Amino acid sequence: MPTPPTSVMDDNQIVVHANGAVIPAIALGTWQSTGEACARAVAEALRCGYRHIDTAAIYGNEEQVGEGVRASGVPRERFFLTTKVWREDMTRDAVLRSAEASVRRLGAGPLDLLLLHWPNPDVPLAESLAGLAEAKRQGLTRHIGVSNFTIALVEEAVKLCPEPLVTNQVEFHPMLDQGRLVRACAAHGLSVTAYSPLGRGRLLDDPVITQIAAAHGREPAQVVLRWLVQQPGVIAAPKSVTPQRIRNNLAVSDFALTGLEMARISALARPDGRLISPDFAPAWD
């Protein structure tokens, strides 16, 4: 039986242990971060204590992420670097080419985590996973995982993949109940990484969130991020290019929400809570 992922404190930060990977629970997301603003945000994040940076080939900013990494002065072995293979590169050889290109653009040595960005039903999943596993075996990445996979796709991927998967990165915030998916991933030892964890900012004015934030003397964003990472095996990847917000988003390890507060935030889930569902998305759970 796989060991469910766990969240523990390490060097004043929450880290998630999942299928052999140790993943910092707060990552800097870089979707829609471009140019010098992206490089500056990455450098700022690493300097102020982030130890996880998340990007993707389709973001078109891996070179800028690499620039920020080098400008930060933080040694490579001290942070975790995640990128993703786009859905049009899902054959075995295309996955490998994408991994090689990402490593080259980032210029930071082997990746820590390489994900399949979206499922592509036009390519057999076994073939995509074979490429992902081969990227790991060739030393292009230390760990592998998936993104935007439903429960059924996670079950299929775990059966087909010759190497352990460590995360499923999905949209996750209080408006979108992902409890069943989190439990299904945990049953196979996978963590869940939340993208758009602040609901594209829509949660920051919610009365429940602002009331709880005031009670703790915290920012609303910190309360939402704490709600996520207080759940075992959950990682959050908020995006920002603003230095103060970057710092605030990291500062969620030194307070805790009560059980009642966690339940009040969970109750914000609603049927139309999903914000990201492109035409090529799978049939969601």
C-alpha positions in Angstrom: 0.0 0.0 0.0 1.4 3.5 -0.9 2.0 5.8 2.0 -0.3 8.8 2.0 1.5 12.1 1.6 2.3 14.1 4.7 2.9 17.7 5.5 5.6 18.6 8.1 7.5 21.6 9.3 11.1 21.8 8.1 13.3 24.9 8.5 10.3 27.1 9.4 8.4 26.0 6.2 5.8 23.4 5.5 7.1 20.6 3.2 5.1 17.8 1.7 6.5 14.2 1.5 5.0 12.3 -1.4 6.2 9.1 -3.0 9.9 9.9 -2.2 9.7 13.6 -3.1 10.1 16.4 -0.5 8.2 19.4 -1.9 8.0 22.9 -0.3 4.3 23.5 0.2 4.3 27.1 -1.1 5.5 27.6 -4.6 5.8 30.8 -6.7 3.5 30.3 -9.7 4.6 32.0 -12.9 1.7 31.6 -15.3 1.3 34.9 -17.2 4.5 36.3 -15.7 6.7 37.4 -18.5 9.9 39.3 -19.3 11.9 41.1 -16.7 8.9 41.2 -14.3 9.1 37.4 -14.2 12.8 37.3 -13.6 12.5 39.8 -10.9 9.7 38.0 -9.2 11.6 34.7 -9.2 14.7 36.4 -7.8 12.7 38.2 -5.1 10.8 35.0 -4.1 14.0 33.0 -3.7 15.7 35.7 -1.8 12.9 36.1 0.7 12.7 32.4 1.4 10.6 30.6 -1.3 12.1 27.1 -2.0 9.8 26.1 -4.9 9.3 27.7 -8.3 6.6 26.5 -10.7 6.6 27.1 -14.5 5.7 25.3 -17.7 6.9 25.1 -21.3 3.7 26.7 -22.6 4.2 29.8 -20.3 7.0 30.9 -22.6 9.0 32.2 -19.6 11.4 29.4 -18.7 14.4 31.5 -19.8 13.2 34.3 -17.6 12.7 32.0 -14.7 16.3 30.8 -15.2 17.5 34.4 -15.1 15.7 35.0 -11.8 17.1 31.8 -10.3 20.7 32.9 -11.2 20.1 36.5 -10.0 18.8 35.3 -6.6 22.2 33.8 -5.6 20.4 30.9 -3.9 22.3 27.6 -4.5 20.5 25.3 -6.8 20.4 22.4 -4.3 18.3 24.6 -1.9 15.2 25.0 -4.1 12.7 22.9 -5.9 12.0 23.6 -9.6 8.8 22.3 -11.4 7.9 22.6 -15.1 5.4 21.0 -17.4 5.1 19.3 -20.9 2.4 20.9 -23.1 -0.4 18.7 -24.3 0.7 18.8 -27.9 4.0 17.1 -26.9 2.6 13.9 -25.5 4.2 11.2 -27.6 7.1 9.4 -25.8 9.8 11.2 -27.9 8.1 14.5 -27.8 7.9 14.4 -24.0 11.7 13.7 -23.9 12.4 16.6 -26.3 10.2 18.9 -24.3 12.1 17.9 -21.1 15.4 18.5 -22.7 14.4 21.9 -24.0 13.0 23.0 -20.6 16.3 22.0 -18.9 18.2 23.9 -21.5 16.0 27.0 -21.2 16.0 27.1 -17.5 19.8 26.5 -17.3 19.6 25.2 -13.7 20.5 21.6 -14.2 18.1 18.7 -13.8 14.5 19.5 -12.9 13.0 18.5 -9.6 9.6 17.8 -11.0 8.3 17.3 -14.5 4.5 17.2 -15.2 2.2 16.3 -18.0 0.4 19.6 -18.2 -3.0 18.4 -19.6 -4.2 15.0 -20.6 -4.4 14.4 -24.3 -6.9 11.7 -25.4 -5.3 11.6 -28.9 -2.2 10.0 -27.5 -2.2 6.8 -25.5 -1.6 7.7 -21.9 0.9 4.9 -21.6 3.0 6.4 -24.3 3.1 9.9 -22.6 3.9 8.3 -19.2 6.7 6.2 -20.8 8.3 9.4 -22.0 7.9 11.0 -18.6 9.5 7.9 -16.9 12.3 7.9 -19.4 13.0 11.6 -18.7 13.5 10.6 -15.0 15.7 7.7 -15.9 17.9 9.8 -18.1 18.4 12.3 -15.2 16.5 15.1 -16.8 14.2 15.3 -13.7 14.2 13.8 -10.2 10.5 13.3 -10.0 7.5 13.2 -12.2 3.7 13.9 -12.0 0.6 15.0 -13.8 -1.6 18.0 -14.0 -5.3 18.5 -14.6 -6.0 14.8 -14.2 -9.4 13.6 -13.0 -9.8 10.7 -10.5 -10.2 8.2 -13.3 -7.1 9.5 -15.1 -5.0 9.4 -11.9 -6.1 5.8 -11.3 -5.1 4.9 -14.9 -1.8 6.8 -14.7 -0.8 5.1 -11.5 -1.4 1.7 -13.1 0.5 2.6 -16.3 3.4 4.6 -15.2 6.7 2.6 -14.6 7.9 5.3 -12.1 6.1 6.7 -9.1 4.1 9.9 -9.6 4.4 12.5 -6.9 1.7 15.1 -7.6 -1.4 16.1 -9.5 -1.5 19.8 -10.1 -5.1 21.1 -10.5 -7.3 24.2 -9.9 -8.0 24.2 -6.2 -9.4 26.9 -3.9 -12.3 27.2 -1.5 -14.9 27.8 -4.2 -14.0 24.5 -5.8 -14.4 21.4 -3.7 -11.5 19.0 -4.6 -11.9 16.8 -1.5 -12.6 13.6 -3.5 -9.7 14.2 -5.8 -7.3 14.9 -2.9 -8.4 11.7 -1.2 -8.0 9.7 -4.4 -4.5 11.0 -5.0 -3.5 10.4 -1.3 -4.6 6.8 -1.7 -1.8 6.4 -4.2 0.8 8.5 -2.3 0.3 11.6 -4.5 0.2 15.1 -3.3 -2.1 17.7 -4.9 -0.7 21.1 -6.0 -3.2 23.9 -6.2 -3.0 26.4 -9.1 -5.2 29.6 -9.0 -5.3 29.0 -5.2 -6.8 32.4 -4.6 -9.6 31.9 -7.1 -8.1 34.6 -9.3 -8.6 37.1 -6.5 -12.3 36.5 -6.1 -12.0 35.1 -2.6 -10.1 38.1 -1.2 -13.2 40.1 -0.5 -15.3 37.3 0.7 -16.8 38.1 4.2 -15.9 34.7 5.7 -12.3 35.1 4.5 -11.9 38.7 5.6 -13.5 38.0 9.0 -11.1 35.1 9.7 -8.2 37.2 8.4 -9.1 40.0 10.8 -9.3 37.5 13.7 -5.7 36.3 13.0 -4.3 39.7 12.1 -3.5 38.3 8.6 -4.2 39.2 5.0 -7.1 37.4 3.3 -4.7 35.7 0.8 -2.7 34.2 3.7 -5.9 32.7 5.2 -6.8 31.1 1.9 -3.3 29.7 1.4 -3.2 28.5 5.0 -6.5 26.6 4.4 -4.9 24.8 1.5 -1.6 23.9 3.0 -3.1 22.9 6.4 -4.7 20.0 4.5 -2.2 17.1 4.5 -0.4 16.6 1.2 -1.6 19.9 -0.4 0.8 22.4 -2.0 -0.2 25.9 -3.2 1.3 27.8 -6.1 0.1 31.5 -5.9 1.3 33.8 -8.7 2.5 37.3 -8.0 5.1 39.8 -9.4 4.6 42.3 -6.5 7.3 42.0 -3.9 5.1 42.6 -0.8 2.5 40.1 -2.0 5.2 37.6 -2.8 6.5 37.9 0.8 3.0 37.8 2.3 2.0 34.6 0.4 4.9 32.7 1.9 4.1 33.7 5.5 1.6 31.0 6.3 3.7 28.7 8.5 3.4 30.6 11.8 -0.3 30.4 12.4 -3.1 27.8 12.2 -6.8 27.9 11.5 -9.2 26.2 13.9 -11.3 23.3 12.8 -14.3 25.6 12.7 -12.5 28.1 10.6 -11.4 25.4 8.2 -15.0 24.2 7.9 -16.4 27.7 7.3 -13.9 28.2 4.5 -14.7 24.8 3.0 -18.4 25.7 3.0 -17.6 28.4 0.4 -17.5 25.7 -2.3 -20.2 26.0 -5.0 -21.2 24.1 -8.1 -20.0 26.9 -10.4 -16.7 27.3 -8.6 -14.4 26.1 -11.3 -12.8 29.0 -13.1 -10.5 27.3 -15.6 -12.0 24.8 -18.1 -10.7 25.1 -21.7 -12.3 23.3 -24.6 -9.7 20.5 -24.3 -10.3 19.9 -20.6 -11.3 16.4 -19.5 -14.8 15.6 -18.2 -14.2 16.9 -14.6 -15.2 14.9 -11.6 
